[in-house]
Amino acid sequence: MSYTLHPLKKQRLQRSELAVPGSNPTMIDKAADSDVDYIFLDLEDAVAPPEKVQARANIIQALNDIDWKAKGKTMSIRINGLDTHYMYRDVVEIVEQAGQHLDTILVPKVGVPGDLYTVETMVSQIEEAMGFTHQIGMEALIETALGMANVEAIAAAPGRLEAMHFGVADYAASNRARTVVIGGLNPDYPGDQWHFALSRMTVACRAYGLRAIDGPFGDFSDPDSFILAAKRGAALGIEGKWAIHPSQIELANQVFSPPEAEVTRARRIIEELRKAEAAGKGAASLDGKMIDAASERMANNVLTVADAIAAKG
């Protein structure tokens, strides 16, 4: 193990993340009563330019009026991009007027570490001025060729960054990739054309103590393909996925929740290794298979998620 270690910056249950347009108060109300872990109220792509100002007002009201913590929700907003004139008002108005109810800010189309620094500087000043007692976290949406080219540098930059999300739609557009559905597989490609990008982002996240989250799957009438996409991400180390429709919430929760048998085995691994340790051994066997310190680390990953689910429920 290297002497240089970056522990997880912030543990949050993020199996499912519902994208909710800030321009639609009815959808915001329904999201509050859903089974989703995480919600981002959107000011960017899901909101048309003429509705941006009203969407801000809707989000401020919703953050202040609804007891999101009591409903077991982690709350985020997706601000507009740094290349727009909407971004600074998104940050100033929402953080000043409702920042005490905000857990994180999702910054879209992050291309360089300085993009996050810009938003963090604004948020830090507002928090100090408003006397907030908690610190709002940052999450980066990696959805451009520039962002992916700099993903390790973005992950390594000091600051409030907690998680990275893979934005497959804009990533495809940025790379001029041919795709048939947002997040779907192109039959002309021999395999999964998103594998490299997801894997690279996940490795960057894990190297620097960040959560890794997969983005949208556009065809909400195809639950089977959503599940397969989520399972491919989970196999790489992704810990959650967006839901762009309420029907996808339960699918994401199922895929990213460890099965009961897996949790039971994880607890048995810990028990057998404690017995081996007491006997002066560094390894043990369980069901005819060797287990060691690496097995314990994998088991603890499972138990951390299981404990978080139990705490929520």
Steps between C-alpha positions, in 0.01 A plus 500: 500500500633842409574739785287750308136427579181694429216372721141545393414867544131453574286188530148551364240250388463575129362184337236698313501867406188657358535789255213744556445814288489808718235638269246234607379541862265202467791269417699642792216418740472146365877449528484582869272200559695254283743230615800668338819554702617820334331779308645772285270787417603601151563847366696393193400277208150412623400868527435717194668845499175694553430292812841526669412788733173346615673163547739663747206639697326160497812327630550752780140455610519121483826482697353721772147359514559124487670310783734303277702354786188354658421339165847343488623697199842645423448823308701647216452754224648490151598854414544632148840480337783745565476608137150644558380819664257301714758325717595775742138585581426129551771482765440836667121488522456135598789474746415832667130426531493121551858381542434370850289224340749416223744209524690532173524693175538309174718696257438405135757459225802529728804519274784615726554521878454877485133454412434357846724758666287777350178362648662412833631855543152641461344244733765552768437873509123455517525241779717733705273798440186301587652330803425148383609224736548233234711488185335437164677232299587504129438237235646510151317389187757356259331523162748647253817382334688773687362386833593138435847601381549683831301267726796402719603862553141596584473214750833589661429871544455608863162629606145387562466244221321185623389319185523480125214415263530369145279703266472265206283715270720808483808276509376327186433836336840634603674199346266493197420142595214321331238381745143379466367593846648696789714251689412214267734279302572547133463161324782597264746501792630159616419540867432797727624826350463677840721252686827693464352833610313354797802299609740794470270728700446232765872443543557875539223513760631209703858625484402832659219404737196592290169326432445382142149539354367402157270735311178456305347225291261671264251228408290476816265258320781240494565394863699193401762707316514746791573211737773363273663844476487539877649154554787577261574813700474320834749239378753782447446658841226751422276541807188660355317614189270782393128450459346728241158347564349380831474146362880477496540572873420153624710343223806698610436427867482129425821484296710708739373336820709197601286184508433347841719200416790732413460689828491173695814378328676831571425464870625141495823613333562748781422236764730236348786747461465608865527133600806458277655813646450369854679183391791698360408443135480761223256308282211257540259298291125535454289253303813353346644835389792696637425834667753757617540872571382592150187292559436699817526830314249379240271373775512834678394674179187284494426554868540877475224515239282252688532701821415824319188341352397371842554842655281664236221246532 
